[in-house]
Amino acid sequence: MPPSMDDTHCYVAPDASDSRSPCPALNALANHGYLPHDGRSITTSQLVSALRNVYHISLPLATGLALGGVALCGRWSGIRRVLDLHELARHNAVEHDGSLVHDDALSPDALYAPAEVDDALLHQLLSAGSHSHSHAADSASSHSSSDADSESSQYSDEREDRERARERAWREGSLTLEQLCRAQIARWRRARPLDGFHTTLAKGEVALLFSVLGVREDVGAGGASADTSTVANSCPTLGLGHSDELRLDESPRSKNKNTSAPASVPGEQSDGVAEVPIGRPPAALDKRDALVVPKRFVAQWMGEERLPEGWQRPHSVIGVSVIYALLKEIAKLEAPMLEQQVAAEKADVFVERTVTPQ
């Protein structure tokens, strides 16, 4: 059963003597007291318990993550192997270049990489997708209105414009999986190349971020207006409603239930507490975008390393099958992005060689 939020789990900022890692998920657990606040001598069982209770990660997945981190970065304390969080910054063990919000190691041979959040990288992540949808929508709107040659087509265009406006409102203040992938590709462009193992780890971090922080938005159902349907306004009452059975290519469910759980509680017992409202995105959106990650959640979880205000843990277990499905989807989304990046780099090299005097 998940722990309740009480005085022992309020956020307490770390001091200079506390050990912290490049992993915001674990740092947040330590800052809230679900792991030892000093971040030292953490056992595998403590890691597994915290990951399961707070983030609702399945026993097999939590065990695999904990054992991997302790095995690669831990130390022996008597007969037990334990972990100090800062050891997770050991370069190219679990840590890797190209992190979304942490700077790269100074050199490939560096022993440790920075564990502190890089404000510029965090800002770059939070800026992802801010203009792409509105620009595309405005272009499409201009194109469709230029083709309008009758009253009926004008009415159709106006209706489409309203739908696009609602879609932009739903997007505002949130990141889709595609936008997270695009942000990762942009980050990799300025980092040293990753090997296969660390590439998979990096994609897995995006998958965990998306599954832990993702919410569903109830837009358009019940006559909701764009003014009241933005993620930023609604997320204090939202929580995850996906389950292990959810397929990324299926339409999101349209359940709507009330909840009495306070917004400050990251997780509640499943028996006796109703689920939080689960909504659906506008019909025009791609079905794989049924979940979005509020940027406010990202700023608090990754920037401040605390459990976001209003966030609730996923109501269903995040298991290996969920992460595996997300990894496949991330690979599918990032493949053409990487191809475009390689093509752009080749074009830049060609232009540079052309304009450079011999």
Residue frames relative to the residue before (quaternion, step in Angstrom):
aa qw qx qy qz dx dy dz
M 1.0000 0.0000 0.0000 0.0000 0.00 0.00 0.00
P 0.5000 -0.6617 0.4567 0.3220 3.61 -0.98 0.76
P 0.5086 -0.6430 0.4700 0.3270 3.57 -1.06 0.64
S 0.4543 -0.6603 0.5141 0.3054 3.57 -1.16 0.48
M 0.4927 -0.6383 0.5001 0.3156 3.54 -1.23 0.52
D 0.1516 0.7718 -0.6025 0.1352 3.57 -0.50 1.17
D 0.7860 -0.3330 0.2149 0.4745 3.57 -1.28 -0.19
T 0.6434 0.5370 -0.3333 0.4319 3.60 1.11 -0.57
H 0.7558 0.3546 -0.2027 0.5118 3.59 1.21 -0.28
C 0.3495 0.6946 -0.5390 0.3237 3.57 1.07 0.62
Y 0.5820 -0.5889 0.4275 0.3629 3.55 -1.17 0.53
V 0.0133 0.7567 -0.6529 0.0317 3.55 -0.97 0.96
A 0.4048 -0.7356 0.4895 0.2354 3.57 -0.57 1.15
P 0.4893 -0.6613 0.4732 0.3152 3.60 -1.02 0.69
D 0.2952 -0.7202 0.5849 0.2281 3.57 -1.19 0.44
A 0.7655 -0.4133 0.2433 0.4290 3.55 -1.29 0.10
S 0.6825 0.4954 -0.2942 0.4497 3.59 1.12 -0.54
D 0.5836 0.5932 -0.3719 0.4113 3.60 1.23 -0.26
S 0.3996 -0.7112 0.5362 0.2169 3.53 -1.12 0.77
R 0.0379 0.7974 -0.5996 0.0568 3.56 -0.83 1.01
S 0.3734 -0.7527 0.5205 0.1522 3.53 -1.20 0.70
P 0.5901 -0.5304 0.4342 0.4264 3.60 -1.26 -0.15
C 0.5906 0.5780 -0.3605 0.4326 3.63 1.28 0.02
P 0.3319 -0.7725 0.5004 0.2068 3.64 -0.39 1.13
A 0.5938 0.5825 -0.3719 0.4121 3.60 1.06 -0.64
L 0.7103 0.4330 -0.2566 0.4921 3.59 0.89 -0.91
N 0.6263 0.5322 -0.3477 0.4512 3.60 1.00 -0.73
A 0.6395 0.5182 -0.3284 0.4633 3.59 1.00 -0.79
L 0.6314 0.5284 -0.3329 0.4597 3.59 1.01 -0.77
A 0.6693 0.4733 -0.3018 0.4867 3.60 1.00 -0.75
N 0.6643 0.5157 -0.3131 0.4413 3.59 0.94 -0.82
H 0.7165 0.3938 -0.2383 0.5242 3.58 1.21 -0.49
G 0.5635 -0.6598 0.3664 0.3360 3.59 1.23 0.15
Y 0.4476 0.6624 -0.4796 0.3616 3.59 1.18 0.36
L 0.6941 0.2110 -0.1857 0.6627 3.53 1.40 -0.29
P 0.6676 -0.4695 0.3499 0.4599 3.64 -1.14 0.34
H 0.4968 -0.7066 0.4118 0.2903 3.56 -0.71 1.06
D 0.6519 0.5076 -0.3357 0.4525 3.59 1.06 -0.54
G 0.4093 -0.7572 0.4354 0.2638 3.59 1.29 -0.15
R 0.6075 0.5728 -0.3378 0.4345 3.60 1.21 0.38
S 0.8519 0.1481 -0.1297 0.4853 3.52 -1.31 0.60
I 0.2426 0.7788 -0.5328 0.2253 3.57 0.94 0.93
T 0.3188 -0.7637 0.5328 0.1769 3.56 -0.83 0.97
T 0.6579 -0.4964 0.3862 0.4142 3.55 -1.28 0.31
S 0.6645 0.5091 -0.3161 0.4464 3.58 0.91 -0.87
Q 0.6245 0.5229 -0.3456 0.4659 3.62 1.04 -0.64
L 0.6443 0.5162 -0.3172 0.4667 3.56 0.98 -0.81
V 0.6611 0.5092 -0.3057 0.4585 3.57 0.87 -0.97
S 0.6687 0.5122 -0.3042 0.4449 3.58 0.86 -0.95
A 0.6835 0.4843 -0.2943 0.4601 3.59 0.88 -0.92
L 0.6546 0.5134 -0.3140 0.4575 3.60 0.92 -0.86
R 0.6790 0.4863 -0.2915 0.4664 3.57 0.97 -0.83
N 0.7399 0.4530 -0.2484 0.4308 3.57 0.75 -1.05
V 0.7479 0.3955 -0.2315 0.4802 3.59 0.88 -0.84
Y 0.8016 0.2812 -0.1408 0.5085 3.60 0.79 -0.98
H 0.3770 -0.7606 0.4528 0.2729 3.60 1.32 -0.03
I 0.2783 0.7440 -0.5392 0.2799 3.54 0.97 0.93
S 0.5453 -0.6521 0.4177 0.3209 3.58 -0.92 0.87
L 0.6545 -0.5259 0.3739 0.3940 3.56 -1.22 0.46
P 0.6773 0.4758 -0.3299 0.4539 3.67 0.77 -0.83
L 0.6888 0.4725 -0.2972 0.4625 3.60 0.88 -0.89
A 0.6519 0.5074 -0.3184 0.4650 3.60 0.93 -0.85
T 0.6456 0.5199 -0.3159 0.4616 3.58 0.99 -0.82
G 0.6627 0.5093 -0.3052 0.4564 3.56 0.94 -0.88
L 0.6600 0.5013 -0.3050 0.4691 3.58 0.96 -0.87
A 0.6826 0.4928 -0.2901 0.4549 3.58 0.90 -0.95
L 0.6730 0.4950 -0.3022 0.4590 3.57 0.86 -0.93
G 0.6448 0.5277 -0.3260 0.4465 3.58 0.98 -0.81
G 0.6848 0.4880 -0.2908 0.4565 3.57 0.89 -0.91
V 0.6800 0.4796 -0.2904 0.4725 3.57 0.94 -0.90
A 0.6560 0.5198 -0.3209 0.4434 3.60 0.96 -0.80
L 0.7384 0.4300 -0.2337 0.4639 3.58 0.89 -0.95
C 0.8291 0.2323 -0.0756 0.5028 3.58 0.96 -0.82
G 0.5642 0.6385 -0.3801 0.3599 3.60 1.21 -0.12
R 0.2969 -0.7179 0.5962 0.2026 3.52 -1.39 -0.12
W 0.5279 -0.6229 0.4719 0.3325 3.54 -1.27 0.36
S 0.0209 -0.7490 0.6622 -0.0015 3.54 -1.06 0.89
G 0.7771 -0.1200 0.0263 0.6173 3.54 0.11 1.32
I 0.7843 -0.2614 0.2189 0.5183 3.55 -0.73 -1.06
R 0.6571 0.5009 -0.3064 0.4728 3.57 1.27 -0.06
R 0.3233 -0.6984 0.5988 0.2217 3.51 -1.21 0.56
V 0.0449 -0.8122 0.5808 -0.0320 3.57 -0.73 1.09
L 0.3292 -0.7517 0.5491 0.1585 3.54 -1.31 0.36
D 0.1841 -0.6990 0.6781 0.1333 3.51 -1.15 0.82
L 0.5379 -0.6882 0.3676 0.3192 3.57 -0.63 1.10
H 0.6474 0.5406 -0.3471 0.4101 3.61 0.92 -0.76
E 0.5695 0.6012 -0.3857 0.4069 3.60 1.19 -0.41
L 0.5624 0.5919 -0.3921 0.4239 3.59 1.21 -0.32
A 0.5970 0.5505 -0.3602 0.4591 3.59 1.30 -0.17
R 0.3896 0.7103 -0.4962 0.3123 3.60 1.24 0.07
H 0.4617 -0.7479 0.4044 0.2528 3.53 -0.51 1.24
N 0.8676 0.0636 -0.1098 0.4809 3.50 -1.03 1.06
A 0.4354 0.5833 -0.5354 0.4285 3.56 1.06 0.76
V 0.7575 -0.0413 0.0638 0.6484 3.57 0.26 -1.27
E 0.6274 0.5275 -0.3195 0.4754 3.59 1.06 -0.79
H 0.0046 -0.7920 0.6102 -0.0180 3.56 -1.19 0.58
D 0.5803 -0.5413 0.4664 0.3908 3.54 -1.30 0.30
G 0.7436 0.4233 -0.2875 0.4303 3.57 -1.27 0.30
S 0.3108 0.7524 -0.5220 0.2546 3.59 1.17 0.44
L 0.5992 -0.6059 0.3891 0.3499 3.57 -1.07 0.73
V 0.8399 0.1275 -0.0333 0.5266 3.62 0.88 -0.87
H 0.6654 0.4434 -0.3240 0.5057 3.62 1.22 0.28
D 0.4954 -0.6674 0.4715 0.2947 3.54 -0.98 0.86
D 0.5823 -0.5890 0.4357 0.3524 3.56 -1.25 0.45
A 0.6148 -0.5022 0.4438 0.4157 3.53 -1.31 0.27
L 0.6259 -0.5787 0.3697 0.3697 3.56 -1.11 0.68
S 0.7913 -0.0173 0.0321 0.6104 3.57 1.08 -0.72
P 0.6528 -0.5167 0.3605 0.4205 3.61 -1.17 0.34
D 0.7211 0.4361 -0.2419 0.4810 3.59 1.13 -0.59
A 0.3844 0.7346 -0.4839 0.2800 3.61 1.24 0.09
L 0.4893 -0.6718 0.4726 0.2930 3.56 -1.04 0.75
Y 0.8036 0.0914 -0.0245 0.5876 3.57 0.98 -0.86
A 0.3160 -0.7051 0.6016 0.2024 3.51 -1.30 0.52
P 0.6442 -0.5168 0.3683 0.4270 3.62 -1.17 0.32
A 0.2661 -0.7620 0.5719 0.1464 3.56 -1.01 0.86
E 0.5866 0.5839 -0.3695 0.4225 3.57 1.25 -0.29
V 0.5316 -0.6167 0.4789 0.3283 3.54 -1.16 0.65
D 0.3174 -0.7250 0.5836 0.1818 3.55 -0.99 0.90
D 0.4095 -0.7540 0.4567 0.2352 3.58 -0.45 1.22
A 0.6379 0.5313 -0.3346 0.4458 3.59 1.00 -0.75
L 0.6687 0.4819 -0.3028 0.4784 3.59 0.96 -0.82
L 0.6234 0.5263 -0.3424 0.4660 3.59 1.02 -0.73
H 0.6476 0.5067 -0.3147 0.4743 3.58 0.96 -0.85
Q 0.6336 0.5320 -0.3251 0.4581 3.57 1.00 -0.81
L 0.6549 0.4989 -0.3121 0.4741 3.60 0.98 -0.82
L 0.6979 0.4732 -0.2814 0.4580 3.58 0.87 -0.94
S 0.6461 0.5098 -0.3167 0.4716 3.59 1.23 -0.40
A 0.4681 0.6964 -0.4415 0.3179 3.60 1.23 -0.26
G 0.8479 0.1841 -0.1408 0.4768 3.54 -0.97 0.91
S 0.4086 0.7443 -0.4661 0.2487 3.61 1.20 0.07
H 0.8146 0.2548 -0.1112 0.5092 3.57 1.00 -0.77
S 0.5241 0.6834 -0.4186 0.2883 3.59 1.14 -0.46
H 0.7095 0.4616 -0.2824 0.4514 3.57 0.82 -0.94
S 0.6603 0.5016 -0.3251 0.4548 3.58 0.91 -0.83
H 0.6366 0.5228 -0.3300 0.4610 3.59 1.04 -0.78
A 0.6655 0.4956 -0.3034 0.4685 3.55 0.90 -0.93
A 0.6618 0.5070 -0.3110 0.4564 3.55 0.96 -0.85
D 0.6513 0.5097 -0.3210 0.4616 3.58 0.96 -0.84
S 0.6394 0.5208 -0.3253 0.4627 3.60 0.99 -0.83
A 0.6676 0.4946 -0.2986 0.4696 3.54 0.92 -0.95
S 0.6364 0.5336 -0.3281 0.4501 3.58 1.02 -0.80
S 0.6547 0.5122 -0.3065 0.4638 3.57 0.96 -0.91
H 0.6564 0.5181 -0.3083 0.4534 3.55 0.97 -0.90
S 0.6988 0.4772 -0.2904 0.4468 3.57 0.81 -0.95
S 0.6664 0.4959 -0.3257 0.4515 3.62 0.97 -0.76
S 0.6132 0.5429 -0.3576 0.4487 3.59 1.10 -0.57
D 0.6866 0.4706 -0.2777 0.4796 3.58 1.16 -0.56
A 0.5130 0.6576 -0.4278 0.3485 3.58 1.23 -0.22
D 0.0466 0.8217 -0.5646 0.0615 3.60 -0.64 1.07
S 0.7495 0.2681 -0.2021 0.5705 3.55 1.21 0.34
E 0.6620 -0.5172 0.3614 0.4045 3.54 -1.24 0.36
S 0.6576 0.5145 -0.3191 0.4483 3.58 0.98 -0.80
S 0.6718 0.4794 -0.3110 0.4714 3.58 0.95 -0.81
Q 0.6105 0.5431 -0.3537 0.4552 3.58 1.11 -0.67
Y 0.6376 0.5153 -0.3244 0.4719 3.58 1.00 -0.81
S 0.6435 0.5201 -0.3188 0.4623 3.57 1.00 -0.85
D 0.6539 0.5085 -0.3168 0.4620 3.58 0.98 -0.84
E 0.6435 0.5195 -0.3263 0.4578 3.58 0.97 -0.81
R 0.6427 0.5100 -0.3225 0.4721 3.57 1.01 -0.78
E 0.6464 0.5045 -0.3191 0.4752 3.58 0.98 -0.80
D 0.6258 0.5317 -0.3406 0.4579 3.59 1.04 -0.74
R 0.6419 0.5139 -0.3259 0.4665 3.59 0.99 -0.79
E 0.6451 0.5138 -0.3192 0.4669 3.58 1.02 -0.82
R 0.6475 0.5045 -0.3198 0.4733 3.59 1.00 -0.78
A 0.6305 0.5298 -0.3354 0.4575 3.58 1.03 -0.76
R 0.6511 0.4959 -0.3144 0.4809 3.57 1.01 -0.78
E 0.6292 0.5276 -0.3368 0.4607 3.57 1.05 -0.78
R 0.6553 0.5016 -0.3222 0.4638 3.61 0.94 -0.84
A 0.6344 0.5267 -0.3341 0.4566 3.58 1.03 -0.78
W 0.6499 0.5098 -0.3163 0.4666 3.57 1.03 -0.80
R 0.6677 0.5010 -0.2971 0.4636 3.57 1.06 -0.76
E 0.5782 0.6361 -0.3850 0.3359 3.56 1.02 -0.79
G 0.8340 0.1880 -0.1508 0.4963 3.53 -0.87 0.95
S 0.7257 0.3781 -0.2455 0.5197 3.59 1.18 0.32
L 0.2968 -0.7285 0.5899 0.1820 3.55 -1.33 0.32
T 0.3073 -0.7233 0.5879 0.1916 3.54 -0.96 0.89
L 0.6665 -0.4716 0.3723 0.4414 3.56 -1.26 0.16
E 0.6358 0.5283 -0.3344 0.4527 3.59 0.98 -0.78
Q 0.6668 0.4942 -0.3066 0.4659 3.60 0.96 -0.80
L 0.6133 0.5256 -0.3435 0.4792 3.58 1.09 -0.66
C 0.6494 0.5074 -0.3153 0.4706 3.57 0.98 -0.82
R 0.6539 0.5082 -0.3180 0.4615 3.57 0.94 -0.85
A 0.6332 0.5206 -0.3249 0.4717 3.58 1.05 -0.75
Q 0.6483 0.5114 -0.3240 0.4618 3.58 1.01 -0.75
I 0.6470 0.5081 -0.3237 0.4674 3.59 0.94 -0.82
A 0.6458 0.5111 -0.3213 0.4674 3.60 0.97 -0.82
R 0.6428 0.5129 -0.3194 0.4709 3.57 1.03 -0.75
W 0.6567 0.5202 -0.3147 0.4463 3.60 0.93 -0.84
R 0.5811 0.6012 -0.3770 0.3984 3.57 1.11 -0.61
R 0.7429 0.3701 -0.1987 0.5213 3.59 1.17 -0.61
A 0.6420 0.4953 -0.3230 0.4880 3.59 1.23 0.34
R 0.6090 -0.5189 0.4360 0.4121 3.53 -1.32 0.20
P 0.5930 -0.5859 0.4029 0.3778 3.62 -1.06 0.65
L 0.3367 -0.7365 0.5576 0.1823 3.55 -1.12 0.78
D 0.4499 -0.6382 0.5375 0.3183 3.54 -1.20 0.50
G 0.7383 -0.4459 0.2777 0.4230 3.55 -1.29 0.20
F 0.6487 0.5322 -0.3201 0.4399 3.58 0.96 -0.88
H 0.7311 0.4180 -0.2472 0.4793 3.59 0.82 -0.97
T 0.5590 0.5639 -0.3951 0.4620 3.59 1.18 -0.39
T 0.6581 0.4944 -0.3021 0.4808 3.57 0.97 -0.86
L 0.6270 0.5284 -0.3350 0.4643 3.59 1.00 -0.79
A 0.6612 0.5135 -0.3102 0.4504 3.58 0.91 -0.91
K 0.6624 0.4813 -0.3050 0.4863 3.57 0.97 -0.82
G 0.6245 0.5430 -0.3334 0.4516 3.57 1.07 -0.71
E 0.6177 0.5392 -0.3433 0.4582 3.58 1.09 -0.66
V 0.6333 0.5032 -0.3248 0.4901 3.58 1.06 -0.73
A 0.6418 0.5275 -0.3234 0.4531 3.58 0.99 -0.83
L 0.6692 0.4841 -0.3022 0.4759 3.60 0.94 -0.84
L 0.6253 0.5325 -0.3401 0.4581 3.59 0.95 -0.83
F 0.6868 0.4981 -0.2771 0.4510 3.55 0.88 -1.00
S 0.7161 0.4510 -0.2638 0.4629 3.59 0.91 -0.88
V 0.6782 0.4824 -0.2966 0.4683 3.61 1.07 -0.66
L 0.7905 0.3315 -0.1587 0.4900 3.60 0.87 -0.94
G 0.5132 0.6872 -0.4097 0.3106 3.59 1.20 -0.37
V 0.0911 -0.7733 0.6258 0.0464 3.55 -1.16 0.71
R 0.3592 -0.6728 0.5885 0.2682 3.51 -1.34 0.26
E 0.2561 -0.7757 0.5637 0.1221 3.52 -1.02 0.83
D 0.2802 -0.7529 0.5734 0.1606 3.57 -0.89 0.96
V 0.1154 0.8073 -0.5597 0.1474 3.52 0.09 1.34
G 0.8129 0.2408 -0.1913 0.4946 3.53 -0.86 0.94
A 0.6252 0.5259 -0.3625 0.4485 3.61 1.07 -0.46
G 0.8345 0.1670 -0.1310 0.5085 3.53 -0.94 0.84
G 0.6282 -0.5859 0.3338 0.3882 3.57 1.14 0.55
A 0.2849 0.7657 -0.5321 0.2223 3.60 1.12 0.51
S 0.3296 -0.7499 0.5438 0.1827 3.53 -0.99 0.83
A 0.6556 -0.5143 0.3686 0.4121 3.55 -1.24 0.31
D 0.6214 0.5732 -0.3463 0.4065 3.57 1.08 -0.66
T 0.7708 0.3372 -0.1782 0.5102 3.58 1.11 -0.60
S 0.6559 0.5651 -0.2998 0.4008 3.57 1.22 0.00
T 0.4478 0.6906 -0.4769 0.3083 3.59 1.17 0.11
V 0.6022 -0.5750 0.4168 0.3648 3.52 -1.12 0.67
A 0.6434 0.5577 -0.3348 0.4037 3.55 0.92 -0.91
N 0.7084 0.4401 -0.2679 0.4824 3.59 1.03 -0.72
S 0.7495 0.4468 -0.2147 0.4387 3.56 1.04 -0.73
C 0.5685 0.6787 -0.3840 0.2621 3.57 1.06 -0.65
P 0.5511 0.5928 -0.4465 0.3815 3.69 1.00 -0.28
T 0.7584 0.3463 -0.2134 0.5092 3.61 1.12 -0.46
L 0.5880 0.5946 -0.3646 0.4097 3.56 1.24 0.15
G 0.0059 0.7687 -0.6392 -0.0243 3.51 -1.27 0.45
L 0.6315 -0.5226 0.3904 0.4191 3.55 -1.23 0.15
G 0.0949 -0.7995 0.5901 0.0589 3.51 -1.11 0.68
H 0.4670 0.6809 -0.4547 0.3340 3.56 1.21 0.14
S 0.2264 -0.7692 0.5844 0.1248 3.53 -1.22 0.41
D 0.7045 -0.4437 0.3315 0.4438 3.54 -1.30 0.11
E 0.6660 0.5157 -0.3088 0.4417 3.57 1.14 -0.54
L 0.5072 0.6621 -0.4288 0.3471 3.61 1.22 -0.28
R 0.1721 -0.7577 0.6224 0.0941 3.54 -0.88 0.97
L 0.5291 -0.6696 0.4223 0.3057 3.54 -0.95 0.85
D 0.7011 0.4369 -0.2834 0.4872 3.58 1.18 -0.36
E 0.5666 0.5709 -0.4004 0.4390 3.59 1.23 0.33
S 0.5682 -0.5725 0.4561 0.3759 3.54 -1.22 0.44
P 0.5136 -0.6402 0.4638 0.3335 3.59 -1.01 0.72
R 0.5209 -0.6261 0.4777 0.3293 3.52 -1.12 0.61
S 0.3111 -0.7725 0.5301 0.1594 3.56 -1.12 0.59
K 0.1956 0.7817 -0.5596 0.1936 3.57 0.96 0.88
N 0.0174 -0.7714 0.6351 0.0358 3.54 -1.21 0.55
K 0.1071 0.7874 -0.5941 0.1251 3.55 -0.47 1.23
N 0.4598 -0.6745 0.5046 0.2810 3.53 -1.20 0.56
T 0.1350 -0.7785 0.6059 0.0930 3.52 -1.23 0.40
S 0.2793 -0.7546 0.5697 0.1673 3.53 -1.14 0.64
A 0.4223 0.7161 -0.4606 0.3110 3.56 1.28 0.11
P 0.4461 -0.6882 0.4925 0.2911 3.63 -0.85 0.85
A 0.6001 -0.6091 0.3863 0.3459 3.53 -1.13 0.71
S 0.6612 0.5396 -0.3151 0.4152 3.60 1.10 -0.54
V 0.6094 0.5625 -0.3527 0.4333 3.57 1.26 -0.14
P 0.3498 -0.7734 0.4833 0.2142 3.63 -0.59 1.05
G 0.8098 0.0051 0.0054 0.5867 3.61 1.13 -0.40
E 0.1421 -0.7857 0.5980 0.0702 3.53 -1.11 0.70
Q 0.6096 -0.5347 0.4254 0.4019 3.54 -1.24 0.37
S 0.4994 -0.6947 0.4353 0.2803 3.52 -0.94 0.91
D 0.6993 0.4218 -0.2858 0.5015 3.60 1.09 -0.51
G 0.8072 0.2658 -0.2102 0.4832 3.55 -0.83 1.02
V 0.7236 0.3342 -0.2380 0.5550 3.61 1.21 -0.09
A 0.3893 -0.7362 0.5050 0.2268 3.55 -0.71 1.08
E 0.5731 -0.5870 0.4408 0.3641 3.54 -1.22 0.48
V 0.5229 -0.6028 0.4945 0.3445 3.54 -1.23 0.49
P 0.6705 -0.5036 0.3306 0.4330 3.61 -1.16 0.37
I 0.1452 -0.7555 0.6348 0.0719 3.52 -1.06 0.84
G 0.1249 -0.8387 0.5286 0.0390 3.54 -0.58 1.10
R 0.3649 -0.6925 0.5611 0.2692 3.50 -1.26 -0.40
P 0.4756 -0.6591 0.4913 0.3131 3.59 -1.10 0.59
P 0.6747 -0.4464 0.3542 0.4690 3.61 -1.21 0.12
A 0.6069 -0.6032 0.3805 0.3508 3.53 -1.07 0.77
A 0.6213 0.5752 -0.3452 0.4049 3.58 1.13 -0.59
L 0.6006 0.5913 -0.3662 0.3943 3.59 1.16 -0.43
D 0.5846 -0.5623 0.4542 0.3683 3.52 -1.24 0.52
K 0.5535 -0.6615 0.3949 0.3164 3.57 -0.91 0.91
R 0.6260 0.5445 -0.3633 0.4240 3.59 1.05 -0.55
D 0.6517 0.5084 -0.3113 0.4689 3.58 1.29 -0.27
A 0.2222 0.8028 -0.5220 0.1835 3.58 1.12 0.64
L 0.7446 0.2884 -0.1799 0.5745 3.58 1.18 -0.54
V 0.0553 -0.7578 0.6481 0.0518 3.52 -1.22 0.62
V 0.3525 -0.7106 0.5672 0.2217 3.55 -1.26 0.43
P 0.3789 -0.7231 0.5227 0.2457 3.63 -0.55 1.07
K 0.4922 -0.6751 0.4615 0.2984 3.57 -0.87 0.93
R 0.5918 0.5687 -0.3677 0.4372 3.57 1.13 -0.58
F 0.6194 0.5262 -0.3365 0.4757 3.58 1.08 -0.71
V 0.6503 0.5201 -0.3118 0.4577 3.57 0.96 -0.92
A 0.6588 0.5237 -0.3130 0.4402 3.58 0.91 -0.93
Q 0.7146 0.4379 -0.2673 0.4756 3.59 0.93 -0.82
W 0.6948 0.4848 -0.2816 0.4504 3.59 0.92 -0.89
M 0.7781 0.3335 -0.1674 0.5052 3.56 0.84 -1.01
G 0.7141 0.4494 -0.2608 0.4692 3.59 1.04 -0.71
E 0.7868 0.2807 -0.1407 0.5313 3.57 0.87 -0.98
E 0.2983 -0.7888 0.4804 0.2409 3.57 1.35 -0.23
R 0.5220 0.5650 -0.4482 0.4554 3.49 0.78 1.19
L 0.5721 -0.5547 0.4536 0.3990 3.57 -1.22 0.35
P 0.4749 -0.7195 0.4159 0.2895 3.61 -0.61 1.08
E 0.5375 -0.6100 0.4807 0.3286 3.53 -1.13 0.71
G 0.8019 0.2484 -0.2025 0.5042 3.56 -0.79 1.01
W 0.5470 0.6143 -0.4011 0.4031 3.58 1.25 -0.23
Q 0.0939 -0.7556 0.6442 0.0725 3.53 -1.19 0.67
R 0.5500 -0.6245 0.4273 0.3535 3.54 -0.99 0.76
P 0.6412 -0.5220 0.3784 0.4163 3.61 -1.14 0.49
H 0.4513 -0.7021 0.4807 0.2689 3.56 -0.97 0.83
S 0.7408 0.2896 -0.1971 0.5731 3.58 1.20 -0.41
V 0.6210 -0.5833 0.3860 0.3538 3.52 -1.15 0.66
I 0.3097 -0.6968 0.6143 0.2031 3.54 -1.10 0.79
G 0.0300 -0.8439 0.5345 -0.0345 3.53 -0.20 1.28
V 0.7408 -0.3862 0.3040 0.4580 3.51 -1.35 -0.04
S 0.6507 0.5324 -0.3267 0.4317 3.59 0.96 -0.84
V 0.6257 0.5331 -0.3376 0.4586 3.59 1.05 -0.73
I 0.6907 0.4689 -0.2798 0.4741 3.58 0.84 -0.97
Y 0.6289 0.5333 -0.3409 0.4516 3.59 1.00 -0.78
A 0.6558 0.5012 -0.3150 0.4686 3.59 0.95 -0.85
L 0.6588 0.5003 -0.3095 0.4689 3.58 1.00 -0.78
L 0.6176 0.5411 -0.3452 0.4545 3.59 1.02 -0.74
K 0.6413 0.5123 -0.3165 0.4755 3.58 1.00 -0.80
E 0.6704 0.4925 -0.2994 0.4673 3.56 0.95 -0.88
I 0.6357 0.5226 -0.3250 0.4660 3.59 1.00 -0.80
A 0.6433 0.5149 -0.3209 0.4670 3.58 0.95 -0.85
K 0.6497 0.5178 -0.3115 0.4612 3.58 1.00 -0.83
L 0.6849 0.4817 -0.2832 0.4676 3.58 0.98 -0.85
E 0.7314 0.4619 -0.2502 0.4349 3.58 0.90 -0.90
A 0.5295 0.6565 -0.4134 0.3431 3.62 1.11 -0.52
P 0.7219 0.4019 -0.2848 0.4861 3.67 0.69 -0.88
M 0.5899 0.5631 -0.3727 0.4428 3.60 1.12 -0.55
L 0.6539 0.5010 -0.3101 0.4747 3.56 0.99 -0.82
E 0.6303 0.5291 -0.3323 0.4608 3.59 1.02 -0.79
Q 0.6512 0.5037 -0.3127 0.4737 3.58 0.97 -0.84
Q 0.6422 0.5260 -0.3251 0.4530 3.57 1.00 -0.80
V 0.6531 0.5022 -0.3131 0.4724 3.59 0.93 -0.87
A 0.6544 0.5095 -0.3174 0.4599 3.59 0.95 -0.86
A 0.6522 0.5129 -0.3133 0.4619 3.58 0.99 -0.84
E 0.6508 0.5117 -0.3180 0.4621 3.57 0.98 -0.80
K 0.6390 0.5106 -0.3280 0.4726 3.59 1.01 -0.77
A 0.6464 0.5146 -0.3198 0.4639 3.57 1.01 -0.80
D 0.6346 0.5272 -0.3296 0.4590 3.57 1.01 -0.78
V 0.6483 0.5112 -0.3142 0.4686 3.57 0.99 -0.86
F 0.6443 0.5254 -0.3209 0.4538 3.58 0.97 -0.85
V 0.6636 0.4973 -0.3046 0.4685 3.58 0.91 -0.92
E 0.6510 0.5271 -0.3187 0.4436 3.56 0.94 -0.88
R 0.6720 0.4838 -0.2974 0.4754 3.57 0.96 -0.84
T 0.6489 0.5397 -0.3171 0.4325 3.56 1.08 -0.74
V 0.7611 0.3911 -0.2004 0.4771 3.56 0.88 -0.96
T 0.5835 0.5852 -0.3854 0.4105 3.61 1.18 -0.32
P 0.4390 -0.6967 0.4890 0.2875 3.64 -0.71 0.96
Q 0.3955 -0.7148 0.5268 0.2346 3.55 -1.03 0.79
